[in-house]
């Protein structure tokens, strides 16, 4: 099975960026210019020509996934720690801000879904009212013609 060239380049870029992320677990969301250059040179050494824009785009997606995985792992630790919290054993090192973040995201998605559902319903109701009004007007015209 042949892999398209662009997919091969992106996979190689992803693998190189994952190595960088493993070396620096607490890396920032953005790559520095020297890091982009290092990644590009490492890929060129393996015979892969890559554009710096592709490196940054791939990093953006990879970092987002890394951030979410790290936050979910931390949320699971908070879930385990909740039992101790209920028993009044407070772990001072356990901060559960991620739980609040995900709760807010979930709430925002719920509100957005409700708003979109309501807008769609209102649009369909207006369309239905318009169609019923047109049918009744046509029916009224036809009934008047038959009576006269």
Order of alpha helices (4+ residues) and beta strands (2+ residues): alpha-alpha-alpha-alpha
